[in-house]
């Protein structure tokens, strides 16, 4: 058993090994109760350290400002509600599946509160299903900072139905969490500079001239399936080694290859999107936890905000330790910039509300 669990830990990860250990232990417990064996050998194994592989990362104030400036100027991100959703995630600390389940009837504009008690999941054979949060701790009432309530007031209109989600799809129904996560990924990879777009067009032509589809190129290069698409739309930076691989795959001769490398050098200047390519919906949740921690909230209070039953989980996984700045935001109400925020896609200026 020790060799099995250790192999799973080394080849897959500590979290999977811990899950497998629990399942195997249950099997042996049944065997003990049925008299097949005398003792459960799994109980003698050493405990597994299932701490996260990456340290929790939260936004800095500068990164938050860059994120909102970037997504507010990206038409596709705006159409996908990425700016407003980012505000809601930051102001509440909820999971993305929870944010998509909140109905207008669960928003109390008088008290600045939102009731969170459900989540949206895709169930095989049933489609999108709205159901209770996975634990009782997930059912909670959150008080939002004023800048988050301003966003909700702006989204609210007379023709919305009380049973309609605040982040609805085109026909007023629930949105798929996986599609929303994809929109967030695309938002952190906006169309780049003119030179990067030009590089994408050159590479797309070279691929077509070689008689290859994007799928063919992906298979030959062994890269992620959307990598070629991102390159050809100017959404990612291409370095010299990757450009050489592409040139070889597309069978470029010496002169076009040199021109390609020159263009790669010009298009290689880093952008804000390159700096924020690590962002996922979970980073907003970790930022909320970290800001509340820095504001003096107890682990129990922060765990209640996040809908977690164990404060130890909140401390170990969700607190992204940053350099403390006594003059920084004392609570969520002060995290948004007070000047230069786009009124349409940001929040009102200079307002402070409850950060609890």
C-alpha positions in Angstrom: 0.0 0.0 0.0 2.9 2.4 0.8 4.4 1.8 -2.7 1.0 2.3 -4.4 0.2 5.5 -2.6 3.7 6.9 -3.0 3.7 6.1 -6.7 0.4 8.0 -7.2 1.8 10.9 -5.3 5.0 11.1 -7.4 3.3 10.5 -10.8 0.0 12.4 -10.3 0.1 14.5 -7.2 -0.5 14.6 -3.5 -4.1 15.5 -3.7 -4.9 12.5 -6.0 -2.8 10.3 -3.7 -4.8 11.4 -0.7 -8.1 10.7 -2.4 -6.9 7.2 -3.5 -5.7 6.5 0.0 -9.1 7.3 1.4 -10.8 5.0 -1.2 -8.4 2.1 -0.5 -8.8 2.6 3.2 -12.6 2.3 2.8 -12.2 -1.0 0.9 -10.0 -2.5 3.6 -12.3 -1.3 6.3 -15.1 -3.3 4.7 -12.8 -6.3 4.5 -12.0 -6.0 8.2 -15.7 -5.8 9.1 -16.4 -8.9 7.0 -13.6 -10.8 8.7 -11.4 -11.2 5.6 -8.4 -9.5 7.2 -7.5 -8.6 10.8 -6.4 -5.0 10.4 -6.6 -2.1 7.9 -3.0 -1.6 6.6 -3.7 1.8 5.1 -4.0 3.2 8.7 -0.3 2.5 9.2 0.8 4.7 6.3 2.3 8.1 6.9 0.1 11.1 6.3 0.4 12.9 3.0 1.2 16.5 2.5 -1.5 17.8 0.1 -0.5 21.4 0.2 -1.0 23.3 -3.1 1.8 23.0 -5.6 1.8 26.8 -6.2 1.7 29.4 -3.5 -1.5 31.3 -3.4 -1.3 34.4 -5.6 -3.4 37.4 -5.2 -3.5 40.7 -7.2 -1.4 43.6 -6.2 -3.1 47.0 -6.3 -1.2 47.8 -9.5 -2.2 44.5 -11.1 -5.8 45.1 -10.3 -5.7 48.5 -12.0 -4.0 47.0 -15.1 -6.6 44.2 -15.2 -9.6 46.4 -15.1 -8.1 48.9 -17.6 -7.3 46.0 -20.0 -10.7 44.2 -19.9 -12.7 47.4 -20.0 -11.1 48.2 -23.3 -11.5 44.7 -24.8 -14.8 44.6 -26.7 -15.1 40.8 -26.5 -14.4 40.9 -22.7 -17.1 43.6 -22.2 -19.6 41.6 -24.2 -18.8 38.6 -22.0 -19.4 40.7 -18.8 -15.8 40.1 -17.7 -15.4 43.6 -16.2 -18.6 43.4 -14.1 -18.0 39.8 -13.2 -14.5 40.6 -12.0 -15.9 43.3 -9.8 -18.5 40.9 -8.3 -15.9 38.1 -7.7 -13.5 40.6 -6.0 -16.3 42.2 -3.9 -17.7 38.9 -2.6 -15.0 36.2 -2.8 -17.5 33.8 -4.2 -16.8 30.9 -6.6 -17.5 31.5 -10.2 -20.3 28.8 -10.1 -21.9 30.7 -7.2 -21.7 34.0 -8.9 -23.6 32.7 -11.9 -26.4 31.3 -9.7 -27.2 34.6 -7.9 -30.7 35.9 -8.9 -31.9 39.5 -8.8 -34.4 38.5 -6.1 -31.4 37.6 -3.9 -29.9 41.1 -4.1 -31.0 43.6 -1.4 -30.2 47.1 -2.6 -31.4 48.6 0.6 -28.9 46.8 2.9 -26.2 46.2 0.2 -26.5 42.5 0.7 -26.4 39.4 -1.5 -27.8 36.0 -0.6 -25.5 33.2 -1.8 -27.0 29.8 -1.5 -26.7 28.1 -4.9 -24.3 27.2 -7.6 -24.6 26.4 -11.3 -23.1 23.1 -12.6 -23.3 21.2 -15.8 -24.7 17.7 -15.2 -24.3 15.1 -17.8 -27.7 14.3 -19.4 -29.4 17.3 -17.7 -27.5 20.3 -18.8 -27.1 23.3 -16.5 -28.5 22.7 -13.1 -28.9 25.3 -10.3 -28.6 23.5 -6.9 -27.6 24.2 -3.3 -24.0 25.0 -2.5 -21.9 21.9 -1.7 -21.9 22.6 2.1 -23.9 24.5 4.6 -21.1 26.9 5.1 -21.6 27.9 1.4 -25.0 29.3 2.2 -24.4 32.8 3.4 -25.4 36.5 3.3 -22.6 38.9 2.1 -22.5 42.6 2.6 -20.9 44.2 -0.5 -18.7 47.2 -0.7 -20.3 50.3 -2.3 -18.4 50.0 -5.6 -19.7 46.4 -6.1 -23.3 47.6 -5.4 -22.8 50.4 -7.9 -22.1 47.8 -10.6 -25.2 45.9 -9.7 -27.4 49.0 -9.7 -26.0 49.9 -13.2 -26.8 46.4 -14.5 -30.3 46.4 -12.9 -33.1 47.6 -15.1 -36.9 47.7 -15.0 -37.3 44.8 -17.4 -35.3 42.2 -15.5 -37.2 39.5 -13.8 -36.7 38.6 -10.1 -35.9 35.0 -11.0 -33.3 36.0 -13.6 -29.6 35.7 -12.8 -27.6 38.9 -12.5 -25.1 37.5 -15.0 -27.5 36.0 -17.5 -26.9 34.7 -21.1 -28.4 36.4 -24.2 -31.9 35.0 -23.5 -31.9 35.7 -19.7 -30.9 32.2 -18.7 -28.0 30.7 -16.7 -24.5 30.7 -18.1 -22.2 27.8 -18.2 -19.3 28.2 -15.8 -16.9 26.6 -18.2 -17.8 29.1 -20.9 -17.3 32.0 -18.5 -13.9 30.7 -17.5 -13.0 30.5 -21.2 -14.1 34.2 -21.5 -11.8 35.1 -18.6 -8.9 33.2 -20.3 -9.5 35.1 -23.6 -9.7 38.4 -21.6 -6.1 37.8 -20.4 -5.1 37.2 -24.0 -6.5 40.2 -25.8 -5.5 41.0 -29.4 -1.9 42.4 -29.2 0.0 45.1 -30.9 -0.1 45.8 -34.6 3.2 44.0 -35.0 1.9 41.0 -33.2 -1.2 40.9 -35.4 1.0 41.2 -38.5 3.1 38.3 -37.3 0.0 36.3 -36.8 -1.1 37.0 -40.4 2.3 36.1 -41.8 2.3 32.8 -39.9 -1.3 32.0 -40.9 -0.4 32.5 -44.6 2.8 30.4 -44.2 0.7 27.6 -42.7 -1.9 27.7 -45.5 0.8 27.8 -48.2 2.2 24.7 -46.6 -1.2 23.0 -47.0 -1.8 22.6 -43.3 -4.8 23.3 -41.2 -4.5 24.6 -37.6 -5.2 21.1 -36.4 -2.4 19.7 -38.6 0.0 22.3 -37.2 -0.9 21.5 -33.6 -0.4 17.8 -34.2 3.0 18.3 -35.8 4.2 20.7 -33.2 2.7 18.9 -30.2 1.4 22.2 -28.7 -1.9 23.0 -26.9 -4.8 22.7 -29.4 -5.6 26.5 -29.3 -2.0 27.7 -29.5 -1.9 28.2 -33.3 -5.2 30.1 -33.1 -3.9 32.4 -30.4 -0.7 33.0 -32.4 -2.5 33.8 -35.6 -4.9 36.3 -33.9 -2.1 38.1 -32.2 -3.2 37.1 -28.7 0.1 35.6 -27.4 3.8 36.4 -27.7 6.0 34.2 -29.9 9.6 33.7 -29.0 12.5 32.8 -31.3 12.7 29.1 -30.5 8.9 28.7 -31.2 9.2 30.8 -34.4 12.0 28.5 -35.7 9.8 25.5 -35.0 7.0 27.1 -36.9 9.3 28.0 -39.8 10.6 24.5 -40.0 7.0 23.0 -39.9 5.9 25.4 -42.6 9.0 24.7 -44.7 10.0 28.4 -45.0 13.1 29.1 -47.1 16.0 31.2 -45.9 14.7 34.7 -46.9 11.1 34.3 -45.5 12.6 32.7 -42.4 14.9 35.7 -41.7 12.0 38.1 -42.3 9.9 36.1 -39.9 12.6 36.3 -37.1 12.9 40.0 -37.6 9.2 40.4 -37.2 9.3 38.2 -34.1 11.8 40.5 -32.5 9.7 43.5 -33.2 6.5 41.9 -31.9 8.2 40.4 -28.8 7.7 43.5 -26.6 5.8 42.4 -23.5 2.3 43.6 -23.0 0.0 44.0 -20.0 -1.7 40.7 -21.1 1.6 38.9 -20.9 2.0 40.2 -17.3 -1.4 38.9 -16.3 -1.4 35.5 -18.1 -1.6 33.8 -14.7 -5.0 35.2 -13.9 -8.0 32.8 -13.3 -11.3 33.3 -11.5 -9.8 31.8 -8.4 -7.2 34.6 -8.1 -10.0 37.0 -7.4 -11.2 34.8 -4.6 -7.7 34.6 -3.2 -7.3 38.4 -3.5 -10.5 38.9 -1.5 -9.3 36.6 1.2 -5.9 38.3 1.3 -7.3 41.8 1.5 -9.6 40.8 4.3 -6.7 39.2 6.2 -4.7 42.3 5.8 -7.6 44.4 7.0 -7.5 42.5 10.3 -10.3 40.0 9.7 -9.9 36.7 11.6 -9.5 33.5 9.7 -13.0 32.5 10.8 -14.5 35.7 9.4 -12.7 35.3 6.1 -13.7 31.6 5.9 -17.3 32.7 6.5 -17.0 35.2 3.6 -15.7 32.5 1.3 -18.2 29.9 2.4 -15.7 27.5 3.9 -16.2 25.5 7.0 -12.6 25.2 8.0 -10.5 28.4 8.6 -7.3 26.3 8.3 -8.2 25.7 4.6 -8.6 29.4 4.2 -5.3 30.2 5.7 -3.3 27.5 3.9 -4.8 27.9 0.4 -6.4 31.3 0.1 -4.2 33.8 1.9 -1.7 35.1 -0.7 0.9 36.7 1.6 1.9 40.2 0.3 4.1 42.9 1.7 2.0 44.6 4.4 1.2 48.2 3.8 -0.6 49.8 6.8 -1.9 52.6 4.5 -3.2 50.2 1.8 -6.9 49.2 1.7 -8.1 48.4 5.1 -11.0 46.5 3.6 -12.5 45.7 0.2 -14.1 49.1 0.0 -10.7 50.7 -0.7 -9.2 48.2 -3.1 -10.5 49.8 -6.3 -8.7 52.9 -7.7 -10.4 56.2 -6.8 -9.3 58.1 -10.0 -9.3 57.2 -13.6 -11.7 54.3 -13.4 -14.0 53.9 -16.3 -17.5 54.7 -15.2 -19.2 52.4 -17.6 -17.2 49.3 -16.8 -15.8 50.2 -13.4 -17.2 51.7 -10.2 -18.0 55.1 -8.9 -15.1 57.2 -7.7 -14.2 57.9 -4.1 -16.9 55.8 -2.4 -16.2 53.5 0.5 -18.5 50.8 1.9 -18.4 47.9 4.1 -15.7 45.4 3.4 -17.0 42.6 5.6 
